[in-house]
Amino acid sequence: MKVLIISPGKAHDTTVKEGIAEFEKRLRKIFQIEWMMPSASEKKKEGEAIAKVLKESDFMVLLDERGEDIDTPAFANFIDARMQSGVTRLVFVIGGAYGVDEEVMRRADATYKLSSLVFPHMLVRFILIEQLYRAVSIREGGKYHHA
């Protein structure tokens, strides 16, 4: 399964670049991970850039502070269900600093929040990729997650 992570803004900065690269390396056997980072601007322009890359067959997850709260085991079950259902590309959209365009919100198949706290995009990217790895570890019965 392919995973596309769309996060408006600049490329990964040095504070998270190594960590993201490490989790990408660990996930290569499971997912082909792609990144798209449209330039951060107004909601409408970000929404248009996102809409251009979405395919009708994509399962799109919006990460937004107003989304449904999800814990790690539920996230692992969610990832497992997508893998079992034959989804070919799972797309995560990290909400922009000024919110998300209405069209993107309507297109979302699921909307989750990673926390009640608000984080900068760089940290959300790192948290998301780590949670993807944790979900795979739970799914495979690995030792990474100790619950």
Summary of the structure (lengths in Angstrom):
residues: 147
radius of gyration: 14.5
end to end distance: 26.2
largest distance: 42.8
contacts: 427
relative contact order: 0.25
helix: 44%
strand: 22%
